[in-house]
Amino acid sequence: MSDRRVVITGLGVVAPNANRVSDFELALRKGASGIRVVEEMAELKFGCHVAGVPEGADEIAESYFSEEQLLAMNQAHRYASIAAVDAWTDAGFPRPAYDDDRVDWDTGAVLGTGIGGMDTIADRVVPFVNEGRVRRMGSTAVEQVMASGISARVSGLLALGNQVTTNSSACSTGAEAVSIGAERIRAGLAERMLCGGAEGASVYIWGGFDAMRVLSRKYNDAPERASRPMSASAAGFVPAGGAGVLLIEGLESAQERGARIHAELLGTGVNCGGHRGGGSMTAPNPEGVVRCVRGALQDARIEASEVDAISGHLTATGADPQEVRSWATALGCAPEALPPITATKSLIGHTLGAAGAIESVAAVLMVREGFVHPSVNCEDIHPEIAPYAGSVTHELREAPDLEILVKAGFGFGDVNACLVLRKWKD
């Protein structure tokens, strides 16, 4: 364990309910949903016809990047690049000129994805190969298909010279990326890291989940009510796309350049439940979840009693009750003493590999500004969650004394990631 402190100095987001951080914060406060009907899903005979698709991202991309750059970007690249550039400039750095050969050897990136370039594979690679038109596929297909394309793209946009990589741990990807970046800074191997995740909004990404019958099918006529974490009438998760990026930095570096600090990253935890004790490819081992949260608290050197709020994974599936119980077990508290808990997916759906990243941006905003955003659509609390009902934030809670918030993500493969955030005080 290193004593080197890590802070968050930049934020960027592309989300179904808002793009750009200021608009995203406003949407969180209002409990504004980004879930809409997607006609293509109905046309393709999906059971689920609703999803979270960011609006206006293409227009932002066109204002940020050249036509040549845009031709080499699929949707996940665009989302990730917008969020990364916004986090970079939010942290006070100018975008480097493309004809400037200087490299920032002190800054790297860990930008993950859960599914990768599935949309490009389906739209271009498979049809062109099957039709014998390989030579017409284009020269950028590989860089759009490879999972590391998003981190590689951002490294070129911002001249990053430290470690640049892509992680992929299903729905814990975004939070895990922040943990990996923090480890590198704490080890003294980098000054700054752009960390987060991106996922395209594509029927080819979502089709497998619809086949598993884990997507919401009962609210196709009421999209804003479809994402229902912790609800007795939850009917599965709502698929979504987007990106979230955090620029994390060593405290000394941030202070030396007079950077604005959004929050401090006190500690992290990452583990796997080993597909035992109830864990599987699609379900978490409760002990693994508890160990991950407790490991993050230990890394942060704080007591469980110091936690003021929780940003859960909470997907609107049958796993929600066990997750809430695991939070209480990890924090060693009775149901009535569980800190306020919220589910960002109730507003944006499940963005898969981007979920932990977008929700971490939300978590930082809640810590920085002192509020806990509403968790909507759970007015009918699940019976097994009813003992914890007093902790569920149905409406905006102003929390000026909020000091420490814990954010976690749990993914297919029984993998877990947890972040401990603290309000920054000069």
C-alpha positions in Angstrom: 0.0 0.0 0.0 1.4 3.4 -1.1 0.9 6.7 0.8 0.7 8.5 -2.5 -2.7 10.2 -2.7 -4.8 10.1 -5.8 -7.4 12.8 -6.8 -9.9 13.3 -9.6 -9.3 16.4 -11.6 -11.3 15.8 -14.8 -14.7 14.4 -15.7 -16.3 13.6 -19.1 -19.5 11.8 -19.9 -21.8 10.7 -22.7 -25.0 9.3 -21.2 -28.5 8.5 -22.4 -30.0 11.3 -20.2 -27.3 14.0 -20.9 -24.0 14.7 -22.4 -21.3 16.9 -20.8 -20.9 17.0 -17.0 -23.0 20.1 -16.1 -26.0 18.8 -18.0 -25.5 15.3 -16.6 -25.5 16.6 -13.0 -28.7 18.5 -13.7 -30.3 15.3 -15.1 -29.2 13.4 -12.1 -30.7 15.9 -9.7 -34.0 15.9 -11.6 -34.1 12.2 -11.8 -34.4 12.6 -15.6 -34.6 9.3 -17.5 -32.8 8.7 -20.8 -34.7 5.5 -21.7 -36.6 5.6 -25.0 -38.3 3.3 -27.5 -35.9 2.0 -30.1 -37.9 1.1 -33.2 -35.2 -1.1 -34.6 -35.5 -3.5 -31.6 -39.2 -4.0 -32.3 -38.6 -4.5 -36.0 -36.0 -7.2 -35.2 -38.5 -8.9 -32.9 -36.6 -8.3 -29.7 -38.7 -8.9 -26.5 -37.3 -5.5 -25.2 -38.1 -2.4 -27.3 -36.5 0.2 -25.1 -32.9 1.3 -24.5 -30.7 4.2 -23.4 -29.2 5.8 -26.4 -27.2 9.1 -26.0 -28.7 11.9 -28.1 -26.6 14.5 -29.8 -23.3 12.6 -29.6 -22.6 12.6 -33.3 -23.1 16.4 -33.5 -20.6 16.8 -30.6 -18.1 14.4 -32.3 -18.4 16.4 -35.6 -17.5 19.6 -33.7 -14.5 17.9 -31.9 -12.9 15.8 -34.6 -11.9 16.0 -38.3 -13.8 14.1 -41.0 -10.9 11.8 -41.4 -10.9 11.0 -37.7 -14.6 10.4 -37.7 -14.4 7.9 -40.6 -12.1 5.7 -38.4 -14.4 5.8 -35.3 -17.3 3.5 -34.6 -19.9 4.5 -32.0 -17.9 3.4 -28.9 -14.9 5.3 -30.3 -16.9 8.4 -30.6 -18.4 8.1 -27.1 -15.0 7.4 -25.5 -13.2 10.1 -27.4 -15.8 12.8 -26.5 -15.7 11.8 -22.8 -11.9 11.7 -22.8 -11.5 15.0 -24.4 -14.0 16.6 -22.0 -12.2 15.1 -19.0 -8.9 16.3 -20.4 -10.0 19.9 -20.9 -12.0 19.8 -17.6 -8.7 19.0 -15.9 -7.2 22.2 -17.4 -5.2 20.7 -20.3 -5.3 22.1 -23.8 -5.8 19.6 -26.7 -2.5 19.0 -28.4 -2.2 20.0 -32.1 -2.0 17.1 -34.5 1.2 18.4 -36.0 2.9 18.7 -32.6 5.3 15.8 -32.1 5.6 16.2 -28.3 4.4 13.3 -26.2 3.0 13.4 -22.7 5.1 10.6 -21.1 3.6 11.1 -17.7 -0.1 10.5 -18.7 -1.7 7.2 -19.8 -5.1 5.7 -20.1 -7.1 2.6 -19.1 -10.3 2.8 -21.1 -12.4 -0.4 -21.1 -15.3 -2.0 -22.9 -17.5 -4.9 -22.2 -18.4 -6.1 -25.7 -15.9 -4.3 -28.0 -16.5 -3.6 -31.7 -19.5 -5.9 -32.1 -21.4 -3.3 -34.1 -18.6 -3.0 -36.5 -18.2 -6.7 -36.8 -21.9 -7.1 -37.6 -22.3 -4.0 -39.9 -19.1 -4.5 -41.9 -16.8 -7.4 -41.2 -19.3 -10.3 -41.4 -21.3 -9.0 -44.4 -18.2 -8.0 -46.4 -16.4 -11.3 -45.8 -19.5 -13.4 -46.5 -20.1 -11.5 -49.7 -16.5 -11.9 -50.9 -15.9 -8.1 -50.7 -13.0 -8.2 -48.2 -11.0 -5.6 -50.2 -13.9 -3.2 -49.9 -14.1 -3.4 -46.2 -11.9 -0.4 -45.6 -8.6 0.1 -43.8 -10.0 1.0 -40.4 -12.0 -2.1 -39.7 -9.4 -3.7 -37.5 -8.8 -0.7 -35.3 -12.6 -0.4 -34.8 -13.1 -4.1 -34.0 -10.2 -4.5 -31.6 -11.2 -3.9 -28.0 -8.1 -1.7 -27.4 -9.2 0.6 -30.2 -10.9 3.0 -27.8 -7.8 3.6 -25.6 -5.6 3.7 -28.7 -7.8 6.3 -30.3 -7.7 8.5 -27.2 -3.9 8.2 -26.9 -3.6 9.5 -30.4 -6.0 12.4 -29.8 -4.2 13.5 -26.7 -0.6 12.4 -27.3 -0.5 10.1 -24.3 2.9 8.4 -23.7 2.4 6.3 -20.5 0.6 3.0 -20.3 -2.3 2.9 -22.7 -4.5 -0.2 -22.4 -8.1 -1.5 -22.5 -9.5 -3.7 -19.7 -12.6 -5.8 -20.1 -14.4 -7.3 -17.1 -18.0 -7.2 -18.1 -20.1 -4.8 -16.1 -17.4 -4.0 -13.6 -15.1 -2.7 -16.4 -15.5 1.0 -15.8 -14.8 0.9 -12.1 -12.0 -1.6 -12.5 -10.3 0.8 -15.0 -10.2 3.5 -12.4 -8.7 1.0 -9.9 -6.0 0.0 -12.4 -5.1 3.6 -13.2 -4.9 4.4 -9.5 -2.5 1.6 -8.9 -0.2 2.9 -11.5 -0.2 6.4 -10.0 0.3 5.1 -6.5 3.2 3.0 -7.7 4.9 6.2 -9.1 4.7 4.9 -12.7 2.5 7.7 -13.9 1.3 11.2 -12.9 -2.1 11.1 -14.5 -4.4 8.4 -16.0 -7.5 8.8 -18.1 -9.8 6.0 -16.8 -13.2 4.7 -17.6 -15.2 2.8 -20.2 -17.4 3.0 -23.3 -20.0 0.9 -25.0 -21.8 1.4 -28.3 -25.6 1.5 -28.4 -26.2 -1.4 -30.8 -28.8 -4.1 -31.3 -25.9 -6.5 -32.1 -24.5 -5.8 -28.6 -27.9 -6.2 -26.9 -29.2 -9.2 -28.9 -27.6 -11.9 -26.7 -29.0 -10.4 -23.6 -32.5 -10.3 -25.1 -32.0 -14.0 -26.0 -31.2 -14.7 -22.3 -34.4 -13.0 -21.3 -32.7 -10.7 -18.9 -33.8 -7.5 -20.6 -37.0 -5.6 -19.6 -40.0 -6.7 -21.7 -43.0 -5.4 -19.7 -42.6 -1.7 -20.2 -42.2 -1.3 -23.9 -45.1 1.2 -23.9 -43.7 3.2 -20.9 -39.9 3.5 -21.5 -39.2 5.9 -18.7 -40.6 3.3 -16.2 -38.7 0.4 -17.6 -35.5 0.5 -15.6 -36.6 -0.4 -12.1 -33.7 -1.4 -9.8 -34.9 -2.5 -6.3 -38.5 -2.7 -7.4 -40.9 -5.6 -6.8 -42.1 -5.2 -10.4 -38.6 -5.0 -12.0 -38.6 -7.0 -15.2 -35.0 -7.1 -16.2 -32.4 -4.5 -17.1 -32.6 -1.9 -19.9 -29.7 -1.9 -22.3 -27.8 1.3 -23.0 -24.7 2.8 -24.4 -22.4 5.7 -23.6 -19.0 6.5 -22.0 -17.6 8.0 -18.8 -14.0 9.1 -18.3 -12.2 10.3 -15.1 -8.8 12.0 -15.2 -7.2 10.8 -12.0 -3.9 12.3 -10.8 -1.3 12.2 -8.1 -2.1 14.9 -5.5 1.3 16.5 -5.8 0.9 16.9 -9.6 -2.5 18.4 -9.2 -1.4 20.8 -6.6 1.7 21.9 -8.4 -0.3 22.9 -11.4 -3.1 24.5 -9.4 -5.7 22.1 -10.7 -9.3 22.0 -9.5 -9.9 18.8 -7.5 -13.3 17.2 -7.8 -12.8 14.5 -5.2 -10.2 12.2 -3.7 -10.0 8.5 -4.6 -9.3 7.1 -1.2 -9.1 3.4 -2.1 -10.2 0.6 -4.4 -10.9 -3.1 -4.4 -11.1 -5.7 -7.2 -11.8 -9.4 -6.9 -13.7 -12.4 -8.2 -16.0 -14.8 -6.4 -14.6 -17.8 -8.2 -18.0 -19.1 -9.4 -18.5 -20.6 -6.0 -21.0 -20.0 -3.1 -23.8 -19.0 -5.5 -21.5 -17.2 -7.9 -21.5 -18.2 -11.6 -20.8 -16.8 -15.0 -23.9 -14.6 -14.6 -24.3 -14.2 -10.8 -22.0 -12.9 -8.0 -20.8 -14.9 -5.1 -22.1 -12.8 -2.1 -19.0 -13.4 -0.2 -16.9 -12.0 -3.1 -19.0 -8.9 -3.1 -18.6 -8.4 0.6 -14.8 -9.0 0.4 -14.5 -6.5 -2.4 -16.2 -3.7 -0.5 -14.3 -4.4 2.7 -11.1 -4.6 0.7 -11.7 -1.2 -0.7 -12.5 0.2 2.7 -9.3 -1.3 4.1 -7.3 0.2 1.2 -8.9 3.6 1.9 -8.0 3.2 5.6 -11.5 4.1 6.8 -14.1 2.3 9.0 -17.4 1.1 7.5 -19.2 3.5 9.9 -17.7 6.4 8.0 -19.5 5.6 4.7 -22.2 8.3 4.1 -23.7 7.0 0.8 -23.7 4.1 -1.6 -23.9 4.0 -5.4 -24.9 0.5 -6.1 -24.6 -1.7 -9.2 -28.4 -2.5 -9.0 -29.6 -3.6 -12.4 -33.3 -4.3 -11.9 -32.8 -8.1 -12.0 -33.2 -10.8 -9.3 -29.7 -10.0 -8.1 -30.8 -6.7 -6.5 -32.0 -8.0 -3.1 -28.8 -10.0 -2.6 -26.7 -7.0 -3.5 -28.4 -4.8 -0.9 -27.9 -7.5 1.7 -24.3 -7.7 0.7 -23.8 -4.0 1.2 -25.3 -4.2 4.7 -23.1 -7.2 5.5 -20.0 -5.5 4.2 -20.7 -2.4 6.2 -21.7 -4.4 9.3 -24.9 -2.5 9.8 -28.5 -3.3 10.6 -31.0 -2.7 7.8 -32.3 0.5 9.3 -28.7 1.8 9.5 -27.7 1.3 5.9 -26.5 4.6 4.3 -28.5 6.1 1.6 -28.3 4.0 -1.6 -29.1 4.9 -5.1 -29.1 3.2 -8.6 -28.0 5.3 -11.5 -29.2 2.6 -13.9 -32.7 3.6 -13.0 -32.1 6.8 -15.0 -29.8 5.6 -17.8 -30.2 1.9 -18.1 -27.3 -0.6 -18.1 -24.4 0.6 -20.2 -22.5 -2.6 -19.7 -18.7 -1.9 -19.9 -19.4 1.8 -19.5 -21.7 1.4 -16.5 -19.0 1.7 -13.8 -17.4 4.6 -15.5 -20.6 6.7 -16.1 -21.8 5.9 -12.6 -18.4 6.8 -11.1 -18.8 10.3 -12.8 -22.2 10.5 -11.1 -20.7 9.4 -7.8 -18.0 12.1 -8.0 -20.6 14.7 -8.7 -22.7 13.6 -5.7 -19.6 13.8 -3.4 -18.5 17.1 -4.8 -21.8 18.8 -4.6 -23.3 17.1 -1.6 -26.4 15.3 -2.8 -27.7 11.8 -3.6 -29.7 11.6 -6.8 -33.1 9.9 -7.0 -33.4 6.2 -7.6 -36.6 6.2 -9.7 -39.2 3.5 -10.4 -38.9 1.7 -7.1 -41.9 3.0 -5.3 -42.9 -0.6 -4.9 -39.8 -1.8 -3.1 -38.9 -5.4 -3.5 -40.2 -7.4 -0.4 -36.6 -8.6 0.3 -35.4 -5.0 0.2 -38.2 -3.6 2.3 -36.2 -3.8 5.6 -33.8 -1.3 3.9 -36.5 1.0 2.5 -35.5 4.0 4.6 -32.2 4.1 2.8 -33.6 4.1 -0.8 -33.4 7.6 -2.3 -36.8 7.9 -4.1 -36.3 11.7 -4.3 -33.3 14.0 -4.5 -31.5 14.1 -1.1 -29.5 17.2 -0.4 -26.5 16.0 1.7 -24.1 18.8 2.5 -22.4 16.7 5.1 -21.7 13.8 2.7 -18.0 13.0 3.0 -17.5 9.5 1.8 -19.3 7.6 -0.9 -18.7 4.0 -2.1 -19.3 3.0 -5.7 -19.2 -0.6 -6.8 -19.8 -2.6 -10.0 -20.4 -6.4 -10.3 -20.1 -8.2 -13.7 -20.7 -11.4 -15.6 -17.9 -13.8 -14.7 -18.4 -13.1 -10.9 -16.1 -10.1 -11.0 -16.3 -7.1 -8.7 -14.8 -3.6 -8.4 -15.2 -1.0 -5.8 -14.2 2.6 -5.4 -14.1 4.8 -2.2 -14.5 8.5 -2.9 -14.1 11.4 -0.4 -15.1 15.0 -0.7 -12.1 17.2 -1.3 -11.4 20.0 1.1 -8.7 22.5 0.4 
